Amino acid sequence: MSKPSVVIFNSHLLPPSQTFVRNLGEKLQNFTPYYVGSRYVKGLTLPKEKTLVVNQGDFRGKAEESLFKIFGFAPKLYREVKQLNPVLIHAQFGLSASLALPLAQTLKLPLLVHFRGADATQQEDYVRYSSINHWVYYHRCKNLKAEARLFIAVSKFIREKLLEQGFPNEKIIVNYDGIDTNKFQPDALVSREPVVLFVGRLVEKKGCKYLIQAMAKVQSVFPDVELVLIGDGPLRKSLEEQASKLLHRYQFLGIQPPDVVQSWMNRAQLLVASSVTATNGDSEGLPTVIVEAQAMGLPVVSTIHAGIPEAVIHGKTGFLAPERDFEGLAKYILCLLEDSTLWQLFSFKGQEHIRANFDSFKQAKVLEKIYQEVSFS
């Protein structure tokens, strides 16, 4: 008996930072995922036979993408999706959900919407006209609230943000993203190095300028400790200039494939996620890298921000400083560099916490139960 199909809808398929979208689909056991979006982007690969986009990359494709976004007009895509006979559409991010809404309405399919961070936290006054996707989202938001079957928040923090914006309480649930805890395990044969690791986009909400300030204090005590930053973004040049003035051991490695990131998680002594609320309100949901690091036995120093305290238990699996408190970050980094017994305790407790609460197979079962209830009710 064939498994029922579900559409995993994401406007761009698939940015390198969105491993959680691919992981979500590939962990399904009782449903067959198909990935549908506006266009392809350079990044993570998806099964070609299970991927459909409006824009095939030529001039005509760009026009078709615009028609789809603004008017919901994409007859070829609608026919292709209908042939899959899906039981529901699961949109990733609020912006993508607004693009998927006409598709769900036309095909009479239940629409589930996954809110993950900026889509639930950015202030409308700052971003409404920043892109077509944002304009469409705010134009269709009222209908989205009324017609979507369910809203899935990646953290309790994101759920509260949705409630503040008038999303119906009875339609919102919290479901943490999971990771493959069989894959993310430390290799005891690899020695830890004096490295503080950062993984993420180089944008305002990641707070990297405060991390660099903190590392200047750390290196004044431990000169051999190196800061390694994996990721890219619009702030890279300014951050490199700041690091060149304040630090003497650092590397900017740019975007790296998941296996390289995991290798650094196995080598480093600490992961620091210095997240802050951006000027436009943009916040994290619950960064996957924090979950992956703890599963790898890598203690985390982070901030009291968004859903992070739901994954990092202060004083038990890691440390949390207030946003923008670089002195607090430095204090906690030094604490774990100086105390090997505490480091070992946090390493063990972090792995234990992630296996119990963020295992992707467990979370996939929860999601599939939701799929069952929504599609066959």
Residue frames relative to the residue before (quaternion, step in Angstrom):
aa qw qx qy qz dx dy dz
M 1.0000 0.0000 0.0000 0.0000 0.00 0.00 0.00
S 0.4088 -0.7314 0.4903 0.2399 3.59 -0.75 1.04
K 0.4889 -0.6556 0.4956 0.2926 3.53 -1.18 0.64
P 0.5236 -0.6166 0.4706 0.3525 3.62 -1.04 0.64
S 0.4119 -0.7192 0.5127 0.2241 3.56 -1.10 0.77
V 0.0811 -0.7533 0.6479 0.0780 3.54 -1.24 0.58
V 0.3503 -0.7123 0.5695 0.2134 3.54 -1.16 0.67
I 0.1592 -0.7319 0.6565 0.0892 3.57 -0.86 1.06
F 0.0809 -0.8406 0.5356 0.0060 3.58 -0.23 1.27
N 0.1240 0.7516 -0.6382 0.1116 3.55 -0.91 1.04
S 0.5417 -0.6617 0.3930 0.3380 3.59 -0.68 1.01
H 0.7857 0.1825 -0.0896 0.5843 3.60 0.89 -0.94
L 0.1010 -0.7985 0.5931 0.0209 3.57 -0.83 1.02
L 0.6956 -0.5802 -0.4117 -0.1000 1.59 -0.69 2.39
P 0.4685 -0.6950 0.4632 0.2879 3.63 -0.69 1.04
P 0.5958 -0.6134 0.3815 0.3511 3.62 -1.05 0.71
S 0.6562 0.5269 -0.3139 0.4396 3.59 1.16 -0.52
Q 0.6895 0.5054 -0.2724 0.4415 3.60 1.25 -0.26
T 0.0517 0.8249 -0.5552 0.0930 3.55 0.80 1.05
F 0.6019 0.5977 -0.3531 0.3947 3.58 1.11 -0.69
V 0.6015 0.5494 -0.3712 0.4456 3.62 1.11 -0.52
R 0.6813 0.4649 -0.2836 0.4891 3.57 0.88 -0.94
N 0.6431 0.5284 -0.3305 0.4449 3.58 0.93 -0.85
L 0.6101 0.5655 -0.3449 0.4347 3.56 1.01 -0.83
G 0.7168 0.4560 -0.2605 0.4587 3.57 0.79 -1.02
E 0.7229 0.4757 -0.2597 0.4285 3.55 0.84 -0.99
K 0.6446 0.5147 -0.3317 0.4577 3.61 1.20 -0.27
L 0.4899 0.6637 -0.4416 0.3529 3.61 1.22 -0.13
Q 0.2391 -0.7953 0.5471 0.1047 3.57 -0.90 0.98
N 0.7957 0.3201 -0.1371 0.4957 3.57 1.00 -0.80
F 0.7076 0.3341 -0.2407 0.5742 3.57 1.33 0.16
T 0.3426 -0.7141 0.5682 0.2233 3.57 -1.18 0.54
P 0.2537 -0.7988 0.5245 0.1498 3.61 -0.54 1.11
Y 0.0696 -0.7362 0.6701 0.0641 3.53 -1.22 0.69
Y 0.2948 -0.7753 0.5414 0.1375 3.55 -0.88 1.01
V 0.0098 -0.8118 0.5797 -0.0690 3.57 -0.62 1.19
G 0.1654 0.8031 -0.5583 0.1261 3.58 -0.97 0.84
S 0.6996 -0.4593 0.3514 0.4197 3.52 -1.35 -0.14
R 0.7919 -0.1672 0.1447 0.5692 3.57 0.93 -0.89
Y 0.5442 -0.5822 0.4921 0.3502 3.50 -1.39 0.23
V 0.0516 -0.7518 0.6534 0.0724 3.55 -1.25 0.54
K 0.5953 -0.5654 0.4254 0.3807 3.55 -1.21 0.47
G 0.4379 0.6840 -0.4918 0.3140 3.55 -0.77 0.97
L 0.8308 -0.1489 0.1444 0.5165 3.57 -0.79 -1.06
T 0.4154 -0.7043 0.5200 0.2470 3.55 -1.03 0.79
L 0.1356 -0.7549 0.6380 0.0687 3.51 -1.27 0.65
P 0.6169 -0.5412 0.3928 0.4150 3.62 -1.13 0.44
K 0.4430 -0.7293 0.4497 0.2639 3.61 -0.54 1.15
E 0.6789 0.5094 -0.2937 0.4397 3.55 0.99 -0.83
K 0.7267 0.3818 -0.2313 0.5222 3.57 1.29 -0.19
T 0.6428 0.5354 -0.3030 0.4565 3.58 1.26 0.26
L 0.0200 -0.7933 0.6074 -0.0370 3.59 -0.88 1.02
V 0.0223 0.7894 -0.6131 0.0186 3.59 -0.99 0.86
V 0.5529 -0.5998 0.4671 0.3411 3.54 -1.26 0.47
N 0.7798 0.3265 -0.1410 0.5152 3.56 0.77 -1.12
Q 0.2151 -0.8110 0.5353 0.0970 3.57 -0.50 1.21
G 0.6774 -0.5447 0.2774 0.4092 3.59 1.27 0.18
D 0.6374 0.4957 -0.3449 0.4786 3.61 1.21 -0.03
F 0.7418 -0.3969 0.2821 0.4611 3.59 -1.32 0.00
R 0.6461 0.5182 -0.3179 0.4616 3.57 0.96 -0.87
G 0.6306 0.5601 -0.3261 0.4270 3.54 1.03 -0.81
K 0.6317 0.5332 -0.3335 0.4533 3.57 1.02 -0.77
A 0.6525 0.5042 -0.3095 0.4735 3.57 1.01 -0.84
E 0.6539 0.5118 -0.3095 0.4633 3.57 0.99 -0.87
E 0.6246 0.5361 -0.3385 0.4560 3.59 1.05 -0.73
S 0.6526 0.5129 -0.3130 0.4616 3.59 0.97 -0.85
L 0.6465 0.5154 -0.3153 0.4659 3.58 0.97 -0.84
F 0.6456 0.5240 -0.3132 0.4589 3.54 1.02 -0.84
K 0.6991 0.4845 -0.2842 0.4425 3.57 0.83 -0.98
I 0.7521 0.4215 -0.2273 0.4529 3.57 0.80 -1.02
F 0.8218 0.2320 -0.0880 0.5129 3.58 0.90 -0.94
G 0.4467 -0.6887 0.4610 0.3371 3.60 1.23 -0.18
F 0.4835 0.6810 -0.4153 0.3606 3.59 1.24 0.40
A 0.3261 0.7055 -0.5726 0.2610 3.58 -0.56 1.21
P 0.1189 -0.8640 0.4833 0.0757 3.61 0.60 1.15
K 0.6356 0.5305 -0.3414 0.4450 3.61 1.00 -0.77
L 0.6622 0.4946 -0.3060 0.4724 3.57 0.91 -0.91
Y 0.6381 0.5338 -0.3366 0.4412 3.58 0.92 -0.85
R 0.6534 0.5085 -0.3149 0.4641 3.60 0.96 -0.85
E 0.6704 0.5068 -0.3030 0.4494 3.56 0.92 -0.93
V 0.6651 0.4880 -0.3090 0.4734 3.58 0.95 -0.82
K 0.6317 0.5420 -0.3363 0.4405 3.58 0.96 -0.82
Q 0.6396 0.5414 -0.3209 0.4413 3.59 1.04 -0.79
L 0.6090 0.5550 -0.3484 0.4469 3.59 1.19 -0.45
N 0.2333 -0.8056 0.5007 0.2141 3.56 1.29 -0.44
P 0.1347 0.8240 -0.5404 0.1040 3.61 0.78 0.97
V 0.4302 -0.6989 0.5119 0.2537 3.53 -1.24 0.50
L 0.7980 -0.0182 0.0076 0.6023 3.59 1.26 -0.29
I 0.3063 -0.6907 0.6116 0.2346 3.53 -1.40 0.15
H 0.1256 -0.7768 0.6155 0.0447 3.55 -0.84 1.03
A 0.1429 -0.8243 0.5461 0.0438 3.59 -0.19 1.30
Q 0.2928 -0.7446 0.5796 0.1546 3.53 -1.03 0.91
F 0.8102 0.0986 -0.1585 0.5557 3.56 -0.57 1.26
G 0.5936 -0.6027 0.4162 0.3335 3.53 -1.16 0.71
L 0.6357 0.5393 -0.3435 0.4324 3.59 0.97 -0.81
S 0.6654 0.4837 -0.3049 0.4799 3.59 0.92 -0.85
A 0.6091 0.5663 -0.3524 0.4291 3.58 1.06 -0.70
S 0.6488 0.5142 -0.3305 0.4532 3.58 0.99 -0.76
L 0.6407 0.5013 -0.3220 0.4843 3.59 1.14 -0.58
A 0.6920 0.4812 -0.2687 0.4661 3.56 1.08 -0.74
L 0.4925 0.7035 -0.4171 0.2974 3.59 1.20 -0.43
P 0.6773 0.4686 -0.3244 0.4652 3.69 0.78 -0.81
L 0.6101 0.5458 -0.3431 0.4607 3.59 1.09 -0.70
A 0.6691 0.4909 -0.2927 0.4751 3.57 0.90 -0.93
Q 0.6529 0.5168 -0.3147 0.4556 3.58 0.98 -0.83
T 0.6827 0.5014 -0.2916 0.4444 3.58 0.87 -0.97
L 0.7537 0.3708 -0.1978 0.5053 3.57 0.94 -0.92
K 0.3723 -0.7601 0.4577 0.2723 3.58 1.36 0.04
L 0.3872 0.7129 -0.4795 0.3345 3.55 0.87 1.06
P 0.5192 -0.6056 0.4889 0.3532 3.61 -1.08 0.62
L 0.1987 -0.7809 0.5842 0.0973 3.57 -1.00 0.86
L 0.1155 -0.7557 0.6431 0.0438 3.54 -0.86 1.08
V 0.1502 -0.8047 0.5722 0.0509 3.57 -0.95 0.88
H 0.2046 -0.7791 0.5862 0.0864 3.56 -0.77 1.12
F 0.1199 -0.7811 0.6106 0.0523 3.60 -0.64 1.12
R 0.1215 -0.8643 0.4878 -0.0165 3.56 -0.69 1.14
G 0.8212 -0.1517 0.1158 0.5378 3.64 1.08 -0.24
A 0.8310 0.1911 -0.0905 0.5146 3.56 -0.31 -1.30
D 0.6242 0.5714 -0.3425 0.4082 3.57 1.03 -0.77
A 0.7439 0.3640 -0.2144 0.5178 3.60 1.20 -0.45
T 0.7496 0.4353 -0.2043 0.4548 3.58 1.22 -0.29
Q 0.5791 0.5970 -0.3946 0.3906 3.61 1.09 -0.51
Q 0.4396 -0.6983 0.5045 0.2543 3.55 -1.06 0.76
E 0.5533 -0.6627 0.4003 0.3074 3.55 -0.79 1.10
D 0.6371 0.5583 -0.3376 0.4104 3.61 0.92 -0.84
Y 0.6856 0.4836 -0.2778 0.4679 3.59 1.12 -0.65
V 0.8448 0.2835 -0.0790 0.4470 3.57 0.84 -0.95
R 0.4098 0.7520 -0.4653 0.2237 3.63 1.17 -0.27
Y 0.7989 0.2578 -0.1279 0.5282 3.60 0.92 -0.87
S 0.3987 0.7455 -0.4572 0.2762 3.59 1.20 0.38
S 0.7889 -0.0239 0.0062 0.6140 3.61 1.22 -0.36
I 0.6516 -0.4848 0.3923 0.4318 3.56 -1.28 0.26
N 0.6436 0.5452 -0.3288 0.4248 3.57 0.93 -0.90
H 0.6617 0.4927 -0.3101 0.4725 3.59 0.97 -0.82
W 0.6472 0.5197 -0.3272 0.4517 3.58 0.91 -0.87
V 0.6592 0.4990 -0.3054 0.4724 3.59 0.93 -0.91
Y 0.6296 0.5518 -0.3433 0.4258 3.59 0.92 -0.85
Y 0.7254 0.4246 -0.2603 0.4751 3.59 0.74 -1.00
H 0.6023 0.5533 -0.3529 0.4544 3.59 1.16 -0.55
R 0.7820 0.3327 -0.1559 0.5035 3.59 1.01 -0.85
C 0.3911 0.7759 -0.4497 0.2068 3.58 1.27 -0.14
K 0.6364 0.5350 -0.3373 0.4416 3.60 0.94 -0.84
N 0.6758 0.4764 -0.2886 0.4829 3.58 0.94 -0.90
L 0.6163 0.5541 -0.3449 0.4407 3.55 1.06 -0.75
K 0.6449 0.5233 -0.3146 0.4597 3.58 0.94 -0.88
A 0.7148 0.4664 -0.2535 0.4552 3.56 0.98 -0.88
E 0.8050 0.3727 -0.1560 0.4344 3.57 0.87 -0.96
A 0.5675 0.5705 -0.4102 0.4292 3.62 1.09 -0.43
R 0.4900 -0.6893 0.4578 0.2741 3.55 -1.02 0.82
L 0.8142 -0.0321 0.0934 0.5721 3.56 0.96 -0.88
F 0.1918 -0.7479 0.6245 0.1177 3.55 -1.18 0.71
I 0.1632 -0.7928 0.5849 0.0527 3.56 -0.76 1.11
A 0.1530 -0.7892 0.5921 0.0570 3.59 -0.69 1.13
V 0.4359 -0.7244 0.4705 0.2527 3.59 -0.93 0.89
S 0.7874 0.0962 -0.0808 0.6035 3.58 1.27 -0.08
K 0.6369 -0.5090 0.4068 0.4121 3.55 -1.28 0.28
F 0.5871 0.5807 -0.3554 0.4379 3.56 1.12 -0.68
I 0.6786 0.4757 -0.2911 0.4781 3.61 0.88 -0.93
R 0.5991 0.5535 -0.3626 0.4509 3.59 1.05 -0.67
E 0.6624 0.5032 -0.3070 0.4624 3.59 0.92 -0.88
K 0.6317 0.5309 -0.3305 0.4581 3.58 1.04 -0.75
L 0.6464 0.5112 -0.3189 0.4682 3.59 1.01 -0.77
L 0.6356 0.5242 -0.3258 0.4638 3.57 1.00 -0.80
E 0.6282 0.5434 -0.3301 0.4484 3.59 1.01 -0.80
Q 0.7246 0.4312 -0.2308 0.4856 3.57 1.14 -0.69
G 0.6273 -0.6057 0.3187 0.3715 3.56 1.22 0.33
F 0.3830 0.6866 -0.5232 0.3289 3.58 1.14 0.43
P 0.5376 -0.6677 0.4038 0.3195 3.61 -0.90 0.88
N 0.5367 -0.6750 0.4211 0.2808 3.54 -0.76 1.13
E 0.6949 0.5058 -0.2784 0.4287 3.58 0.91 -0.95
K 0.6846 0.4756 -0.2873 0.4719 3.59 1.23 -0.27
I 0.6561 0.5294 -0.3095 0.4398 3.61 1.23 -0.21
I 0.0151 0.7692 -0.6386 0.0148 3.55 -0.98 0.93
V 0.3596 -0.6981 0.5721 0.2369 3.57 -1.28 0.39
N 0.1098 0.7645 -0.6302 0.0789 3.55 -0.93 0.95
Y 0.3336 -0.7650 0.5169 0.1906 3.57 -0.47 1.19
D 0.4750 -0.6075 0.5450 0.3292 3.54 -1.19 0.63
G 0.2340 -0.7763 0.5675 0.1431 3.56 -1.05 0.71
I 0.2372 -0.7278 0.6145 0.1908 3.53 -1.33 0.15
D 0.5612 -0.5859 0.4626 0.3574 3.55 -1.26 0.39
T 0.2147 -0.8218 0.5165 0.1084 3.57 -0.13 1.26
N 0.5565 0.5618 -0.4049 0.4591 3.59 1.25 -0.10
K 0.6780 0.4682 -0.2724 0.4969 3.55 1.15 -0.69
F 0.7495 0.3548 -0.2022 0.5211 3.57 0.92 -0.91
Q 0.3309 0.6936 -0.5623 0.3054 3.50 0.03 1.40
P 0.5052 -0.6624 0.4483 0.3241 3.61 -0.98 0.73
D 0.3352 -0.6961 0.5983 0.2123 3.54 -1.20 0.66
A 0.3543 -0.7847 0.4739 0.1847 3.55 -0.33 1.28
L 0.6150 0.5678 -0.3433 0.4261 3.60 1.22 -0.39
V 0.6411 0.4976 -0.3162 0.4913 3.58 1.28 -0.30
S 0.3495 -0.7534 0.5228 0.1919 3.57 -0.76 1.06
R 0.4679 -0.6534 0.5219 0.2861 3.53 -1.11 0.74
E 0.2353 -0.7702 0.5831 0.1068 3.56 -1.08 0.84
P 0.5710 -0.5946 0.4275 0.3711 3.62 -1.17 0.40
V 0.3395 0.7338 -0.4911 0.3242 3.55 0.53 1.29
V 0.1633 -0.7153 0.6710 0.1072 3.53 -1.09 0.86
L 0.1909 -0.8315 0.5202 0.0410 3.55 -0.57 1.22
F 0.0571 -0.7385 0.6697 0.0534 3.53 -1.21 0.73
V 0.0186 -0.7805 0.6248 -0.0022 3.57 -1.01 0.87
G 0.5238 0.6283 -0.4565 0.3499 3.59 -0.69 1.03
R 0.6476 -0.4930 0.4005 0.4208 3.54 -1.33 0.06
L 0.4014 -0.7115 0.5271 0.2343 3.55 -1.06 0.78
V 0.3119 0.7154 -0.5349 0.3235 3.50 0.36 1.40
E 0.7453 -0.4540 0.2505 0.4191 3.56 -1.26 0.40
K 0.7101 0.4970 -0.2955 0.4018 3.59 0.76 -1.00
K 0.5974 0.5662 -0.3710 0.4299 3.61 1.21 -0.22
G 0.3513 -0.8089 0.4338 0.1846 3.58 1.29 -0.12
C 0.2466 0.8267 -0.4853 0.1423 3.60 1.14 0.50
K 0.5941 0.5659 -0.3938 0.4144 3.60 1.06 -0.52
Y 0.6465 0.4948 -0.3220 0.4833 3.60 1.13 -0.58
L 0.5980 0.5476 -0.3508 0.4684 3.56 1.14 -0.62
I 0.6582 0.5004 -0.3144 0.4665 3.60 0.93 -0.85
Q 0.6286 0.5179 -0.3298 0.4773 3.59 1.04 -0.74
A 0.6454 0.5151 -0.3142 0.4684 3.57 1.00 -0.84
M 0.6802 0.5013 -0.2965 0.4451 3.57 0.92 -0.89
A 0.5606 0.5737 -0.3991 0.4443 3.60 1.15 -0.45
K 0.6589 0.4884 -0.2993 0.4876 3.58 1.02 -0.79
V 0.6352 0.5301 -0.3268 0.4569 3.58 1.01 -0.84
Q 0.7031 0.4721 -0.2762 0.4543 3.59 0.86 -0.94
S 0.5686 0.5690 -0.3960 0.4429 3.59 1.20 -0.28
V 0.6949 0.4116 -0.2516 0.5332 3.58 1.26 -0.44
F 0.7863 0.1176 -0.0362 0.6055 3.56 0.98 -0.95
P 0.2165 -0.8371 0.4876 0.1212 3.61 0.16 1.24
D 0.6769 0.5225 -0.2980 0.4242 3.60 1.10 -0.59
V 0.5404 0.6207 -0.4126 0.3906 3.61 1.22 -0.20
E 0.2006 -0.8080 0.5509 0.0585 3.56 -0.73 1.14
L 0.2978 -0.7119 0.6057 0.1940 3.56 -1.15 0.70
V 0.0617 -0.7822 0.6200 0.0033 3.57 -0.80 1.09
L 0.0931 -0.8027 0.5889 0.0124 3.57 -0.68 1.14
I 0.1026 -0.7773 0.6202 0.0243 3.56 -0.79 1.11
G 0.6164 0.5133 -0.4046 0.4392 3.56 -0.73 1.08
D 0.2103 -0.7659 0.5957 0.1198 3.54 -1.28 0.24
G 0.2049 0.7834 -0.5720 0.1310 3.55 -1.27 0.21
P 0.7475 -0.4491 0.2654 0.4112 3.58 -1.29 0.16
L 0.6941 0.4757 -0.2859 0.4585 3.62 1.13 -0.45
R 0.3749 0.7703 -0.4712 0.2101 3.60 1.21 -0.03
K 0.6735 0.5102 -0.3163 0.4314 3.60 0.79 -0.95
S 0.6893 0.4727 -0.2912 0.4654 3.59 0.85 -0.93
L 0.6475 0.5098 -0.3204 0.4671 3.58 1.06 -0.70
E 0.6244 0.5224 -0.3364 0.4734 3.58 1.05 -0.71
E 0.6393 0.5133 -0.3238 0.4722 3.60 1.03 -0.77
Q 0.6451 0.5138 -0.3186 0.4672 3.59 0.99 -0.85
A 0.6702 0.5069 -0.2984 0.4526 3.58 0.91 -0.95
S 0.6412 0.5390 -0.3316 0.4340 3.60 0.99 -0.79
K 0.6814 0.4802 -0.2803 0.4760 3.59 1.16 -0.59
L 0.7913 0.3629 -0.1586 0.4659 3.58 1.00 -0.85
L 0.7854 0.3218 -0.1480 0.5077 3.60 1.06 -0.70
H 0.2451 -0.7638 0.5714 0.1733 3.55 -1.22 0.44
R 0.7462 0.2234 -0.2003 0.5943 3.61 1.25 -0.05
Y 0.3578 0.7047 -0.5410 0.2875 3.57 -0.44 1.25
Q 0.0921 -0.7667 0.6318 0.0669 3.54 -1.33 0.44
F 0.1645 -0.7185 0.6646 0.1223 3.54 -1.15 0.76
L 0.1459 -0.8495 0.5051 0.0450 3.58 -0.30 1.23
G 0.4351 -0.6973 0.4714 0.3199 3.61 1.22 -0.16
I 0.7314 -0.3714 0.3051 0.4838 3.56 -1.28 -0.34
Q 0.0533 -0.7928 0.6071 -0.0068 3.56 -0.93 0.95
P 0.5582 -0.6053 0.4385 0.3603 3.61 -1.12 0.58
P 0.6896 -0.5207 0.3066 0.3991 3.60 -1.15 0.57
D 0.6555 0.5193 -0.3407 0.4297 3.62 0.94 -0.73
V 0.6316 0.5102 -0.3324 0.4799 3.60 1.11 -0.63
V 0.6171 0.5343 -0.3381 0.4685 3.58 1.03 -0.79
Q 0.6705 0.4992 -0.3007 0.4592 3.56 0.89 -0.93
S 0.6215 0.5437 -0.3388 0.4509 3.57 1.04 -0.73
W 0.6616 0.4867 -0.3068 0.4810 3.58 0.98 -0.80
M 0.6126 0.5413 -0.3514 0.4564 3.60 1.07 -0.64
N 0.6676 0.4943 -0.2939 0.4729 3.56 1.13 -0.62
R 0.6969 0.4736 -0.2579 0.4729 3.58 1.20 -0.58
A 0.6649 0.5509 -0.3069 0.4004 3.58 0.99 -0.85
Q 0.4691 -0.6587 0.5106 0.2922 3.53 -1.32 0.29
L 0.8014 0.0480 0.0033 0.5961 3.56 1.11 -0.69
L 0.1997 -0.7038 0.6546 0.1905 3.50 -1.34 0.39
V 0.1166 -0.7826 0.6085 0.0607 3.56 -0.94 0.90
A 0.0588 -0.7605 0.6466 0.0057 3.55 -0.92 1.04
S 0.1113 -0.8628 0.4932 0.0025 3.54 0.01 1.37
S 0.1191 0.8731 -0.4669 0.0746 3.58 1.14 0.72
V 0.0580 -0.7746 0.6298 0.0025 3.53 -1.19 0.79
T 0.5231 -0.5778 0.5051 0.3707 3.56 -1.30 0.18
A 0.3766 -0.7551 0.4932 0.2115 3.58 -0.63 1.13
T 0.7219 -0.4536 0.3146 0.4172 3.55 -1.31 0.32
N 0.7364 0.4068 -0.2213 0.4932 3.59 1.02 -0.83
G 0.6408 -0.5442 0.3147 0.4406 3.58 1.29 0.23
D 0.4413 0.7146 -0.4490 0.3050 3.59 1.25 -0.26
S 0.0301 0.7966 -0.5993 0.0728 3.55 -0.80 1.10
E 0.5990 -0.5245 0.4542 0.3997 3.50 -1.33 0.19
G 0.3855 -0.6117 0.6005 0.3415 3.52 -1.38 0.07
L 0.6342 -0.3709 0.2958 0.6105 3.48 0.56 -1.33
P 0.3296 -0.8036 0.4536 0.1996 3.60 -0.07 1.27
T 0.4720 -0.6952 0.4733 0.2643 3.56 -0.78 1.07
V 0.6040 0.5915 -0.3630 0.3919 3.58 1.02 -0.75
I 0.6120 0.5520 -0.3463 0.4482 3.60 1.12 -0.63
V 0.6526 0.4997 -0.2964 0.4863 3.54 1.07 -0.81
E 0.6569 0.5162 -0.3099 0.4538 3.58 0.91 -0.92
A 0.6525 0.5341 -0.3212 0.4311 3.57 0.89 -0.92
Q 0.6848 0.4788 -0.2970 0.4621 3.59 0.84 -0.93
A 0.6122 0.5373 -0.3483 0.4639 3.58 1.07 -0.68
M 0.6804 0.4705 -0.2701 0.4926 3.58 1.18 -0.65
G 0.5414 -0.6351 0.4001 0.3788 3.58 1.25 0.16
L 0.5147 0.6398 -0.4089 0.3981 3.57 1.26 0.39
P 0.3554 -0.7535 0.5067 0.2219 3.62 -0.39 1.16
V 0.2788 -0.7773 0.5530 0.1106 3.56 -1.10 0.79
V 0.1099 -0.7153 0.6849 0.0849 3.49 -1.17 0.81
S 0.0986 0.8130 -0.5606 0.1225 3.58 -0.62 1.09
T 0.5504 -0.6140 0.4617 0.3270 3.56 -1.25 -0.41
I 0.5224 -0.5829 0.5117 0.3541 3.52 -1.32 0.35
H 0.3403 0.7422 -0.4657 0.3412 3.52 0.31 1.33
A 0.8622 -0.0186 0.0030 0.5063 3.54 -1.03 0.93
G 0.8088 -0.2793 0.1989 0.4777 3.59 -0.94 -0.88
I 0.3571 0.7725 -0.4734 0.2274 3.60 1.24 0.06
P 0.6706 0.4914 -0.3341 0.4441 3.68 0.86 -0.74
E 0.5796 0.5639 -0.3838 0.4459 3.61 1.24 -0.15
A 0.7363 0.3804 -0.2180 0.5154 3.59 1.23 -0.44
V 0.7407 0.2771 -0.1739 0.5868 3.58 1.13 -0.64
I 0.1990 -0.7873 0.5759 0.0943 3.57 -0.53 1.18
H 0.4067 -0.7583 0.4565 0.2264 3.54 -0.35 1.29
G 0.8329 0.1852 -0.1670 0.4941 3.53 -0.85 1.04
K 0.7295 0.3819 -0.2375 0.5153 3.59 1.26 -0.07
T 0.7992 0.1211 -0.0741 0.5840 3.60 0.95 -0.84
G 0.7938 -0.0530 0.0452 0.6042 3.59 1.28 -0.20
F 0.4430 -0.6643 0.5229 0.2983 3.54 -1.30 -0.26
L 0.1484 -0.7788 0.6059 0.0663 3.57 -1.15 0.72
A 0.1447 -0.7748 0.6127 0.0573 3.54 -0.86 1.05
P 0.6064 -0.5238 0.4222 0.4240 3.61 -1.17 0.28
E 0.6312 -0.5226 0.4058 0.4046 3.59 -1.19 0.47
R 0.8555 0.1557 -0.1461 0.4717 3.56 -1.14 0.82
D 0.5209 0.6222 -0.4217 0.4046 3.60 1.23 0.21
F 0.1252 -0.8350 0.5319 0.0644 3.59 0.23 1.24
E 0.6064 0.5426 -0.3645 0.4528 3.59 1.11 -0.51
G 0.6336 0.5168 -0.3205 0.4782 3.57 1.09 -0.72
L 0.6240 0.5236 -0.3329 0.4751 3.58 1.00 -0.80
A 0.6634 0.5092 -0.3075 0.4540 3.57 0.88 -0.95
K 0.6331 0.5427 -0.3297 0.4427 3.59 0.95 -0.88
Y 0.7135 0.4525 -0.2645 0.4650 3.59 0.85 -0.96
I 0.6004 0.5385 -0.3581 0.4705 3.60 1.07 -0.66
L 0.6763 0.4897 -0.2910 0.4670 3.57 0.87 -0.97
C 0.6072 0.5710 -0.3515 0.4263 3.57 1.01 -0.79
L 0.7285 0.4225 -0.2425 0.4816 3.58 0.88 -0.93
L 0.6150 0.5265 -0.3557 0.4669 3.60 1.13 -0.50
E 0.7161 0.4681 -0.2456 0.4558 3.58 1.07 -0.75
D 0.7703 0.3385 -0.1567 0.5171 3.59 1.11 -0.68
S 0.2230 -0.8210 0.5137 0.1111 3.58 -0.03 1.29
T 0.6091 0.5506 -0.3562 0.4461 3.60 1.11 -0.62
L 0.6589 0.4872 -0.2995 0.4887 3.58 0.96 -0.86
W 0.6046 0.5548 -0.3469 0.4543 3.57 1.03 -0.79
Q 0.6770 0.4913 -0.2935 0.4629 3.59 0.84 -0.94
L 0.6420 0.5226 -0.3253 0.4571 3.59 0.98 -0.81
F 0.6726 0.4858 -0.2948 0.4741 3.59 0.89 -0.92
S 0.6163 0.5541 -0.3377 0.4462 3.57 1.04 -0.79
F 0.6949 0.4658 -0.2717 0.4757 3.57 0.89 -0.95
K 0.6935 0.4822 -0.2836 0.4540 3.58 0.82 -0.99
G 0.6186 0.5481 -0.3425 0.4468 3.58 1.07 -0.67
Q 0.6502 0.5036 -0.3118 0.4758 3.58 0.95 -0.87
E 0.6455 0.5345 -0.3067 0.4513 3.55 0.96 -0.91
H 0.6667 0.5157 -0.2861 0.4558 3.58 0.94 -0.96
I 0.6888 0.4765 -0.2889 0.4637 3.59 0.88 -0.90
R 0.6425 0.5194 -0.3365 0.4519 3.60 0.91 -0.80
A 0.6907 0.4903 -0.2821 0.4506 3.58 1.01 -0.78
N 0.8394 0.2685 -0.0789 0.4660 3.59 0.93 -0.88
F 0.7948 0.2879 -0.1352 0.5169 3.60 1.17 -0.40
D 0.3276 0.7424 -0.5170 0.2723 3.59 1.09 0.59
S 0.4771 -0.7212 0.4216 0.2730 3.59 -0.67 1.09
F 0.6352 0.5268 -0.3488 0.4443 3.60 1.01 -0.65
K 0.6377 0.5019 -0.3196 0.4892 3.57 1.06 -0.75
Q 0.6852 0.4850 -0.2856 0.4623 3.57 0.91 -0.93
A 0.6177 0.5405 -0.3449 0.4554 3.59 1.10 -0.66
K 0.6228 0.5321 -0.3407 0.4615 3.58 1.06 -0.70
V 0.6259 0.5241 -0.3267 0.4763 3.56 1.05 -0.79
L 0.6681 0.5020 -0.2954 0.4630 3.57 0.93 -0.93
E 0.6640 0.5000 -0.3143 0.4586 3.59 0.93 -0.82
K 0.5987 0.5378 -0.3598 0.4720 3.57 1.10 -0.58
I 0.6243 0.5235 -0.3228 0.4816 3.56 1.08 -0.79
Y 0.6304 0.5365 -0.3228 0.4589 3.58 0.95 -0.89
Q 0.6534 0.5250 -0.3079 0.4503 3.55 0.92 -0.95
E 0.6911 0.4876 -0.2822 0.4527 3.55 0.85 -0.99
V 0.6938 0.4836 -0.2791 0.4550 3.58 0.96 -0.85
S 0.7600 0.4274 -0.2244 0.4352 3.57 0.82 -0.97
F 0.7843 0.3151 -0.1684 0.5072 3.58 1.09 -0.58
S 0.4717 0.6683 -0.4498 0.3587 3.59 1.25 0.30
